Amino acid sequence: MPESVQGPRTAPTPRPVPGPRSAATPRPGHPGPGPARPAPPAQRPLPTSTRPAAPSAAPAPDPAERKRPENRSAAQLQLIPAPAGGALDAADEAVDLLLDSGRAPGDILVLTTGGNHPWATHELSFGEAAYWAQHDAGDDVFFARTASVDRCASRPVVIVAANGDIDDSAARALSVARDRAGALLIVCGDPQKINSALGAGV
């Protein structure tokens, strides 16, 4: 007669281990949410001693490569065709659209290649120190001439109103403005002259 048989051993049911989070948030500079991403494939449970891998399937980057800033990709360029006489109005409309879409005022810098924007003219009447103090506070839209672009700090969005001739100094300022734009550079003016100055085919 067989000895009393022990019941079947129950293997502990493996607990699901959360996998790496998918980077669903668009990078700055990408226009709005993209198409819905397909669901990621089922992930294999990871050993408890293993940390979740980075969202990319590539091996961990070399430390030397990590020294390069991640967000160093060029800002997205948007061109708004406008005559020199209408460039300021086009820039103001672009500011309104950005603010209406939820962009913070302090994210926006507006540069003019010709005369000052009326706001800048008004604020400069109170003196340069008060004017640049508003720039340094960084909590509102700031207007300056491209001649002062070297003094301007980077902002997520830079708008350039080509309301004057795009000479060599303005062309250089446009290039600096592109570097100052963290996510988006909007240029209002003559497309041919702007493309030639930026050396970019739009």
Rosetta constraint file for C-alpha pairs under 8 A:
AtomPair CA 16 CA 45 HARMONIC 6.25 0.50
AtomPair CA 17 CA 45 HARMONIC 5.34 0.50
AtomPair CA 17 CA 46 HARMONIC 6.27 0.50
AtomPair CA 17 CA 48 HARMONIC 7.96 0.50
AtomPair CA 18 CA 45 HARMONIC 7.66 0.50
AtomPair CA 19 CA 43 HARMONIC 6.36 0.50
AtomPair CA 19 CA 44 HARMONIC 7.93 0.50
AtomPair CA 19 CA 45 HARMONIC 7.52 0.50
AtomPair CA 19 CA 46 HARMONIC 7.69 0.50
AtomPair CA 19 CA 52 HARMONIC 6.02 0.50
AtomPair CA 20 CA 52 HARMONIC 5.22 0.50
AtomPair CA 20 CA 53 HARMONIC 6.10 0.50
AtomPair CA 20 CA 54 HARMONIC 6.65 0.50
AtomPair CA 20 CA 55 HARMONIC 6.20 0.50
AtomPair CA 21 CA 55 HARMONIC 6.85 0.50
AtomPair CA 22 CA 55 HARMONIC 6.13 0.50
AtomPair CA 23 CA 55 HARMONIC 6.87 0.50
AtomPair CA 24 CA 37 HARMONIC 7.91 0.50
AtomPair CA 25 CA 33 HARMONIC 7.93 0.50
AtomPair CA 26 CA 30 HARMONIC 6.16 0.50
AtomPair CA 26 CA 32 HARMONIC 7.54 0.50
AtomPair CA 26 CA 33 HARMONIC 6.53 0.50
AtomPair CA 26 CA 34 HARMONIC 7.77 0.50
AtomPair CA 28 CA 182 HARMONIC 7.90 0.50
AtomPair CA 28 CA 183 HARMONIC 5.61 0.50
AtomPair CA 29 CA 75 HARMONIC 6.35 0.50
AtomPair CA 29 CA 76 HARMONIC 5.92 0.50
AtomPair CA 29 CA 182 HARMONIC 7.66 0.50
AtomPair CA 29 CA 183 HARMONIC 4.15 0.50
AtomPair CA 29 CA 184 HARMONIC 5.91 0.50
AtomPair CA 30 CA 76 HARMONIC 7.76 0.50
AtomPair CA 30 CA 183 HARMONIC 7.92 0.50
AtomPair CA 46 CA 50 HARMONIC 6.36 0.50
AtomPair CA 46 CA 51 HARMONIC 7.98 0.50
AtomPair CA 46 CA 52 HARMONIC 7.63 0.50
AtomPair CA 61 CA 65 HARMONIC 6.39 0.50
AtomPair CA 61 CA 66 HARMONIC 6.67 0.50
AtomPair CA 62 CA 66 HARMONIC 6.57 0.50
AtomPair CA 63 CA 67 HARMONIC 6.91 0.50
AtomPair CA 64 CA 68 HARMONIC 8.00 0.50
AtomPair CA 68 CA 72 HARMONIC 7.86 0.50
AtomPair CA 74 CA 178 HARMONIC 7.59 0.50
AtomPair CA 74 CA 179 HARMONIC 7.45 0.50
AtomPair CA 74 CA 182 HARMONIC 7.96 0.50
AtomPair CA 74 CA 183 HARMONIC 7.80 0.50
AtomPair CA 75 CA 178 HARMONIC 6.74 0.50
AtomPair CA 75 CA 179 HARMONIC 7.67 0.50
AtomPair CA 75 CA 181 HARMONIC 6.05 0.50
AtomPair CA 75 CA 182 HARMONIC 5.91 0.50
AtomPair CA 75 CA 183 HARMONIC 4.65 0.50
AtomPair CA 75 CA 184 HARMONIC 4.99 0.50
AtomPair CA 75 CA 185 HARMONIC 6.22 0.50
AtomPair CA 76 CA 183 HARMONIC 6.14 0.50
AtomPair CA 76 CA 184 HARMONIC 4.75 0.50
AtomPair CA 76 CA 185 HARMONIC 6.06 0.50
AtomPair CA 77 CA 184 HARMONIC 6.03 0.50
AtomPair CA 77 CA 185 HARMONIC 4.89 0.50
AtomPair CA 77 CA 186 HARMONIC 5.98 0.50
AtomPair CA 77 CA 187 HARMONIC 7.78 0.50
AtomPair CA 77 CA 202 HARMONIC 7.86 0.50
AtomPair CA 78 CA 184 HARMONIC 7.43 0.50
AtomPair CA 78 CA 185 HARMONIC 6.17 0.50
AtomPair CA 78 CA 186 HARMONIC 4.71 0.50
AtomPair CA 78 CA 187 HARMONIC 6.41 0.50
AtomPair CA 78 CA 202 HARMONIC 8.00 0.50
AtomPair CA 79 CA 186 HARMONIC 5.80 0.50
AtomPair CA 79 CA 187 HARMONIC 5.06 0.50
AtomPair CA 79 CA 188 HARMONIC 6.11 0.50
AtomPair CA 79 CA 189 HARMONIC 7.77 0.50
AtomPair CA 79 CA 191 HARMONIC 6.97 0.50
AtomPair CA 79 CA 202 HARMONIC 7.50 0.50
AtomPair CA 80 CA 90 HARMONIC 7.38 0.50
AtomPair CA 80 CA 186 HARMONIC 7.21 0.50
AtomPair CA 80 CA 187 HARMONIC 6.08 0.50
AtomPair CA 80 CA 188 HARMONIC 4.64 0.50
AtomPair CA 80 CA 189 HARMONIC 6.48 0.50
AtomPair CA 80 CA 191 HARMONIC 7.71 0.50
AtomPair CA 81 CA 188 HARMONIC 5.82 0.50
AtomPair CA 81 CA 189 HARMONIC 5.15 0.50
AtomPair CA 81 CA 190 HARMONIC 5.69 0.50
AtomPair CA 81 CA 191 HARMONIC 5.84 0.50
AtomPair CA 82 CA 86 HARMONIC 5.71 0.50
AtomPair CA 82 CA 87 HARMONIC 5.42 0.50
AtomPair CA 82 CA 90 HARMONIC 6.98 0.50
AtomPair CA 82 CA 188 HARMONIC 5.83 0.50
AtomPair CA 82 CA 189 HARMONIC 4.42 0.50
AtomPair CA 82 CA 190 HARMONIC 5.92 0.50
AtomPair CA 83 CA 87 HARMONIC 6.05 0.50
AtomPair CA 83 CA 163 HARMONIC 7.75 0.50
AtomPair CA 83 CA 189 HARMONIC 5.65 0.50
AtomPair CA 83 CA 190 HARMONIC 6.13 0.50
AtomPair CA 84 CA 162 HARMONIC 6.01 0.50
AtomPair CA 84 CA 163 HARMONIC 4.31 0.50
AtomPair CA 84 CA 164 HARMONIC 5.99 0.50
AtomPair CA 84 CA 189 HARMONIC 6.03 0.50
AtomPair CA 84 CA 190 HARMONIC 7.35 0.50
AtomPair CA 85 CA 163 HARMONIC 6.08 0.50
AtomPair CA 86 CA 90 HARMONIC 6.27 0.50
AtomPair CA 86 CA 163 HARMONIC 7.36 0.50
AtomPair CA 86 CA 189 HARMONIC 7.99 0.50
AtomPair CA 87 CA 91 HARMONIC 6.12 0.50
AtomPair CA 87 CA 161 HARMONIC 5.07 0.50
AtomPair CA 87 CA 162 HARMONIC 5.85 0.50
AtomPair CA 87 CA 163 HARMONIC 5.34 0.50
AtomPair CA 87 CA 188 HARMONIC 5.34 0.50
AtomPair CA 87 CA 189 HARMONIC 5.60 0.50
AtomPair CA 88 CA 92 HARMONIC 6.17 0.50
AtomPair CA 88 CA 112 HARMONIC 7.83 0.50
AtomPair CA 88 CA 117 HARMONIC 7.23 0.50
AtomPair CA 88 CA 161 HARMONIC 5.61 0.50
AtomPair CA 88 CA 162 HARMONIC 7.83 0.50
AtomPair CA 88 CA 163 HARMONIC 6.53 0.50
AtomPair CA 88 CA 188 HARMONIC 7.85 0.50
AtomPair CA 89 CA 93 HARMONIC 6.20 0.50
AtomPair CA 90 CA 94 HARMONIC 6.22 0.50
AtomPair CA 90 CA 161 HARMONIC 7.66 0.50
AtomPair CA 90 CA 188 HARMONIC 6.30 0.50
AtomPair CA 91 CA 95 HARMONIC 6.27 0.50
AtomPair CA 91 CA 110 HARMONIC 7.59 0.50
AtomPair CA 91 CA 159 HARMONIC 6.61 0.50
AtomPair CA 91 CA 160 HARMONIC 7.23 0.50
AtomPair CA 91 CA 161 HARMONIC 5.86 0.50
AtomPair CA 91 CA 187 HARMONIC 7.98 0.50
AtomPair CA 91 CA 188 HARMONIC 6.30 0.50
AtomPair CA 92 CA 96 HARMONIC 6.28 0.50
AtomPair CA 93 CA 97 HARMONIC 6.21 0.50
AtomPair CA 94 CA 98 HARMONIC 6.19 0.50
AtomPair CA 94 CA 159 HARMONIC 8.00 0.50
AtomPair CA 95 CA 99 HARMONIC 6.19 0.50
AtomPair CA 95 CA 108 HARMONIC 7.65 0.50
AtomPair CA 96 CA 100 HARMONIC 6.03 0.50
AtomPair CA 97 CA 101 HARMONIC 6.13 0.50
AtomPair CA 98 CA 102 HARMONIC 6.59 0.50
AtomPair CA 98 CA 103 HARMONIC 5.40 0.50
AtomPair CA 99 CA 103 HARMONIC 4.90 0.50
AtomPair CA 99 CA 104 HARMONIC 6.44 0.50
AtomPair CA 99 CA 105 HARMONIC 6.64 0.50
AtomPair CA 103 CA 107 HARMONIC 6.89 0.50
AtomPair CA 104 CA 108 HARMONIC 7.54 0.50
AtomPair CA 104 CA 140 HARMONIC 7.85 0.50
AtomPair CA 105 CA 139 HARMONIC 6.48 0.50
AtomPair CA 105 CA 140 HARMONIC 4.59 0.50
AtomPair CA 105 CA 141 HARMONIC 4.83 0.50
AtomPair CA 106 CA 138 HARMONIC 5.15 0.50
AtomPair CA 106 CA 139 HARMONIC 4.22 0.50
AtomPair CA 106 CA 140 HARMONIC 4.17 0.50
AtomPair CA 106 CA 141 HARMONIC 5.30 0.50
AtomPair CA 106 CA 142 HARMONIC 7.64 0.50
AtomPair CA 106 CA 155 HARMONIC 7.83 0.50
AtomPair CA 107 CA 138 HARMONIC 7.82 0.50
AtomPair CA 107 CA 139 HARMONIC 7.91 0.50
AtomPair CA 107 CA 140 HARMONIC 7.61 0.50
AtomPair CA 107 CA 141 HARMONIC 7.03 0.50
AtomPair CA 107 CA 155 HARMONIC 5.38 0.50
AtomPair CA 107 CA 156 HARMONIC 5.33 0.50
AtomPair CA 107 CA 157 HARMONIC 5.95 0.50
AtomPair CA 108 CA 140 HARMONIC 7.57 0.50
AtomPair CA 108 CA 141 HARMONIC 5.12 0.50
AtomPair CA 108 CA 142 HARMONIC 6.74 0.50
AtomPair CA 108 CA 155 HARMONIC 6.13 0.50
AtomPair CA 108 CA 156 HARMONIC 6.64 0.50
AtomPair CA 108 CA 157 HARMONIC 4.92 0.50
AtomPair CA 108 CA 158 HARMONIC 5.84 0.50
AtomPair CA 108 CA 159 HARMONIC 7.45 0.50
AtomPair CA 109 CA 141 HARMONIC 5.88 0.50
AtomPair CA 109 CA 142 HARMONIC 5.06 0.50
AtomPair CA 109 CA 143 HARMONIC 6.13 0.50
AtomPair CA 109 CA 144 HARMONIC 7.87 0.50
AtomPair CA 109 CA 155 HARMONIC 6.45 0.50
AtomPair CA 109 CA 157 HARMONIC 6.36 0.50
AtomPair CA 109 CA 158 HARMONIC 4.79 0.50
AtomPair CA 109 CA 159 HARMONIC 6.18 0.50
AtomPair CA 110 CA 141 HARMONIC 7.41 0.50
AtomPair CA 110 CA 142 HARMONIC 6.12 0.50
AtomPair CA 110 CA 143 HARMONIC 4.72 0.50
AtomPair CA 110 CA 144 HARMONIC 6.36 0.50
AtomPair CA 110 CA 158 HARMONIC 5.84 0.50
AtomPair CA 110 CA 159 HARMONIC 4.65 0.50
AtomPair CA 110 CA 160 HARMONIC 5.79 0.50
AtomPair CA 110 CA 161 HARMONIC 7.39 0.50
AtomPair CA 111 CA 143 HARMONIC 5.84 0.50
AtomPair CA 111 CA 144 HARMONIC 4.98 0.50
AtomPair CA 111 CA 145 HARMONIC 5.03 0.50
AtomPair CA 111 CA 146 HARMONIC 5.38 0.50
AtomPair CA 111 CA 149 HARMONIC 7.64 0.50
AtomPair CA 111 CA 158 HARMONIC 7.47 0.50
AtomPair CA 111 CA 159 HARMONIC 6.12 0.50
AtomPair CA 111 CA 160 HARMONIC 4.68 0.50
AtomPair CA 111 CA 161 HARMONIC 6.13 0.50
AtomPair CA 112 CA 116 HARMONIC 6.35 0.50
AtomPair CA 112 CA 117 HARMONIC 6.85 0.50
AtomPair CA 112 CA 143 HARMONIC 7.83 0.50
AtomPair CA 112 CA 144 HARMONIC 6.45 0.50
AtomPair CA 112 CA 145 HARMONIC 4.65 0.50
AtomPair CA 112 CA 146 HARMONIC 5.60 0.50
AtomPair CA 112 CA 160 HARMONIC 5.72 0.50
AtomPair CA 112 CA 161 HARMONIC 4.78 0.50
AtomPair CA 112 CA 162 HARMONIC 6.00 0.50
AtomPair CA 112 CA 163 HARMONIC 6.33 0.50
AtomPair CA 112 CA 164 HARMONIC 7.88 0.50
AtomPair CA 113 CA 145 HARMONIC 6.01 0.50
AtomPair CA 113 CA 146 HARMONIC 5.31 0.50
AtomPair CA 113 CA 147 HARMONIC 7.48 0.50
AtomPair CA 113 CA 160 HARMONIC 7.39 0.50
AtomPair CA 113 CA 161 HARMONIC 6.43 0.50
AtomPair CA 113 CA 162 HARMONIC 5.12 0.50
AtomPair CA 113 CA 163 HARMONIC 5.76 0.50
AtomPair CA 113 CA 164 HARMONIC 5.37 0.50
AtomPair CA 113 CA 165 HARMONIC 7.12 0.50
AtomPair CA 113 CA 166 HARMONIC 7.04 0.50
AtomPair CA 113 CA 170 HARMONIC 6.08 0.50
AtomPair CA 114 CA 145 HARMONIC 7.22 0.50
AtomPair CA 114 CA 162 HARMONIC 6.87 0.50
AtomPair CA 114 CA 163 HARMONIC 5.05 0.50
AtomPair CA 114 CA 164 HARMONIC 4.01 0.50
AtomPair CA 114 CA 165 HARMONIC 6.91 0.50
AtomPair CA 115 CA 145 HARMONIC 7.29 0.50
AtomPair CA 115 CA 163 HARMONIC 7.20 0.50
AtomPair CA 115 CA 164 HARMONIC 7.25 0.50
AtomPair CA 116 CA 120 HARMONIC 5.97 0.50
AtomPair CA 116 CA 121 HARMONIC 5.97 0.50
AtomPair CA 116 CA 143 HARMONIC 7.95 0.50
AtomPair CA 116 CA 144 HARMONIC 6.70 0.50
AtomPair CA 116 CA 145 HARMONIC 5.99 0.50
AtomPair CA 117 CA 121 HARMONIC 6.38 0.50
AtomPair CA 117 CA 143 HARMONIC 6.54 0.50
AtomPair CA 117 CA 144 HARMONIC 7.26 0.50
AtomPair CA 117 CA 145 HARMONIC 7.97 0.50
AtomPair CA 118 CA 122 HARMONIC 6.16 0.50
AtomPair CA 119 CA 123 HARMONIC 6.18 0.50
AtomPair CA 119 CA 143 HARMONIC 6.96 0.50
AtomPair CA 120 CA 124 HARMONIC 5.90 0.50
AtomPair CA 120 CA 131 HARMONIC 7.86 0.50
AtomPair CA 120 CA 143 HARMONIC 5.66 0.50
AtomPair CA 120 CA 144 HARMONIC 6.38 0.50
AtomPair CA 121 CA 125 HARMONIC 6.48 0.50
AtomPair CA 122 CA 126 HARMONIC 7.59 0.50
AtomPair CA 123 CA 127 HARMONIC 7.38 0.50
AtomPair CA 123 CA 130 HARMONIC 7.72 0.50
AtomPair CA 123 CA 131 HARMONIC 5.70 0.50
AtomPair CA 124 CA 128 HARMONIC 5.71 0.50
AtomPair CA 124 CA 130 HARMONIC 7.70 0.50
AtomPair CA 124 CA 131 HARMONIC 5.64 0.50
AtomPair CA 126 CA 130 HARMONIC 6.47 0.50
AtomPair CA 126 CA 131 HARMONIC 7.19 0.50
AtomPair CA 127 CA 131 HARMONIC 6.30 0.50
AtomPair CA 128 CA 132 HARMONIC 6.08 0.50
AtomPair CA 129 CA 133 HARMONIC 6.02 0.50
AtomPair CA 130 CA 134 HARMONIC 6.61 0.50
AtomPair CA 131 CA 135 HARMONIC 6.97 0.50
AtomPair CA 132 CA 136 HARMONIC 6.25 0.50
AtomPair CA 133 CA 137 HARMONIC 6.14 0.50
AtomPair CA 134 CA 138 HARMONIC 6.60 0.50
AtomPair CA 134 CA 139 HARMONIC 7.77 0.50
AtomPair CA 134 CA 140 HARMONIC 7.69 0.50
AtomPair CA 134 CA 142 HARMONIC 7.55 0.50
AtomPair CA 135 CA 140 HARMONIC 7.97 0.50
AtomPair CA 135 CA 142 HARMONIC 6.06 0.50
AtomPair CA 135 CA 152 HARMONIC 7.62 0.50
AtomPair CA 138 CA 142 HARMONIC 7.90 0.50
AtomPair CA 144 CA 148 HARMONIC 6.63 0.50
AtomPair CA 144 CA 149 HARMONIC 7.53 0.50
AtomPair CA 145 CA 149 HARMONIC 6.89 0.50
AtomPair CA 146 CA 170 HARMONIC 6.64 0.50
AtomPair CA 146 CA 173 HARMONIC 5.62 0.50
AtomPair CA 146 CA 174 HARMONIC 7.54 0.50
AtomPair CA 146 CA 177 HARMONIC 8.00 0.50
AtomPair CA 147 CA 169 HARMONIC 7.73 0.50
AtomPair CA 147 CA 170 HARMONIC 7.47 0.50
AtomPair CA 147 CA 173 HARMONIC 6.97 0.50
AtomPair CA 148 CA 152 HARMONIC 6.78 0.50
AtomPair CA 149 CA 173 HARMONIC 6.48 0.50
AtomPair CA 149 CA 176 HARMONIC 7.12 0.50
AtomPair CA 149 CA 177 HARMONIC 6.83 0.50
AtomPair CA 150 CA 176 HARMONIC 7.57 0.50
AtomPair CA 153 CA 180 HARMONIC 6.86 0.50
AtomPair CA 154 CA 179 HARMONIC 7.78 0.50
AtomPair CA 154 CA 180 HARMONIC 4.28 0.50
AtomPair CA 154 CA 181 HARMONIC 5.95 0.50
AtomPair CA 154 CA 182 HARMONIC 6.67 0.50
AtomPair CA 155 CA 180 HARMONIC 6.35 0.50
AtomPair CA 155 CA 181 HARMONIC 5.58 0.50
AtomPair CA 155 CA 182 HARMONIC 5.82 0.50
AtomPair CA 156 CA 181 HARMONIC 5.34 0.50
AtomPair CA 156 CA 182 HARMONIC 4.15 0.50
AtomPair CA 156 CA 183 HARMONIC 4.96 0.50
AtomPair CA 156 CA 184 HARMONIC 6.43 0.50
AtomPair CA 157 CA 181 HARMONIC 5.32 0.50
AtomPair CA 157 CA 182 HARMONIC 6.41 0.50
AtomPair CA 157 CA 183 HARMONIC 5.96 0.50
AtomPair CA 157 CA 184 HARMONIC 4.82 0.50
AtomPair CA 157 CA 185 HARMONIC 5.92 0.50
AtomPair CA 157 CA 186 HARMONIC 7.68 0.50
AtomPair CA 158 CA 177 HARMONIC 6.81 0.50
AtomPair CA 158 CA 178 HARMONIC 7.62 0.50
AtomPair CA 158 CA 180 HARMONIC 7.14 0.50
AtomPair CA 158 CA 181 HARMONIC 5.18 0.50
AtomPair CA 158 CA 184 HARMONIC 6.46 0.50
AtomPair CA 158 CA 185 HARMONIC 4.98 0.50
AtomPair CA 158 CA 186 HARMONIC 6.31 0.50
AtomPair CA 159 CA 185 HARMONIC 5.85 0.50
AtomPair CA 159 CA 186 HARMONIC 4.60 0.50
AtomPair CA 159 CA 187 HARMONIC 5.73 0.50
AtomPair CA 159 CA 188 HARMONIC 7.61 0.50
AtomPair CA 160 CA 174 HARMONIC 7.64 0.50
AtomPair CA 160 CA 177 HARMONIC 7.84 0.50
AtomPair CA 160 CA 185 HARMONIC 7.70 0.50
AtomPair CA 160 CA 186 HARMONIC 6.20 0.50
AtomPair CA 160 CA 187 HARMONIC 4.67 0.50
AtomPair CA 160 CA 188 HARMONIC 6.13 0.50
AtomPair CA 161 CA 187 HARMONIC 6.06 0.50
AtomPair CA 161 CA 188 HARMONIC 4.90 0.50
AtomPair CA 161 CA 189 HARMONIC 6.47 0.50
AtomPair CA 162 CA 166 HARMONIC 7.14 0.50
AtomPair CA 162 CA 187 HARMONIC 7.20 0.50
AtomPair CA 162 CA 188 HARMONIC 5.88 0.50
AtomPair CA 162 CA 189 HARMONIC 4.97 0.50
AtomPair CA 162 CA 190 HARMONIC 7.62 0.50
AtomPair CA 163 CA 189 HARMONIC 7.16 0.50
AtomPair CA 165 CA 170 HARMONIC 7.69 0.50
AtomPair CA 166 CA 170 HARMONIC 5.09 0.50
AtomPair CA 166 CA 171 HARMONIC 5.93 0.50
AtomPair CA 166 CA 193 HARMONIC 7.05 0.50
AtomPair CA 166 CA 194 HARMONIC 7.73 0.50
AtomPair CA 166 CA 197 HARMONIC 7.52 0.50
AtomPair CA 167 CA 171 HARMONIC 6.05 0.50
AtomPair CA 168 CA 172 HARMONIC 6.19 0.50
AtomPair CA 169 CA 173 HARMONIC 6.14 0.50
AtomPair CA 170 CA 174 HARMONIC 6.12 0.50
AtomPair CA 171 CA 175 HARMONIC 6.50 0.50
AtomPair CA 171 CA 197 HARMONIC 4.88 0.50
AtomPair CA 171 CA 198 HARMONIC 6.86 0.50
AtomPair CA 172 CA 176 HARMONIC 6.38 0.50
AtomPair CA 172 CA 197 HARMONIC 7.73 0.50
AtomPair CA 173 CA 177 HARMONIC 5.96 0.50
AtomPair CA 174 CA 178 HARMONIC 6.28 0.50
AtomPair CA 174 CA 197 HARMONIC 7.28 0.50
AtomPair CA 174 CA 198 HARMONIC 6.67 0.50
AtomPair CA 175 CA 179 HARMONIC 6.68 0.50
AtomPair CA 175 CA 197 HARMONIC 7.89 0.50
AtomPair CA 175 CA 198 HARMONIC 6.12 0.50
AtomPair CA 176 CA 180 HARMONIC 6.27 0.50
AtomPair CA 177 CA 181 HARMONIC 6.28 0.50
AtomPair CA 177 CA 185 HARMONIC 7.63 0.50
AtomPair CA 178 CA 185 HARMONIC 6.09 0.50
AtomPair CA 181 CA 185 HARMONIC 5.75 0.50
AtomPair CA 187 CA 194 HARMONIC 7.69 0.50
AtomPair CA 189 CA 194 HARMONIC 7.06 0.50
AtomPair CA 190 CA 194 HARMONIC 6.13 0.50
AtomPair CA 191 CA 195 HARMONIC 5.91 0.50
AtomPair CA 192 CA 196 HARMONIC 6.09 0.50
AtomPair CA 193 CA 197 HARMONIC 6.09 0.50
AtomPair CA 194 CA 198 HARMONIC 6.01 0.50
AtomPair CA 195 CA 199 HARMONIC 5.53 0.50
AtomPair CA 195 CA 200 HARMONIC 5.29 0.50
AtomPair CA 195 CA 201 HARMONIC 6.07 0.50
AtomPair CA 195 CA 202 HARMONIC 7.06 0.50
AtomPair CA 196 CA 200 HARMONIC 7.12 0.50
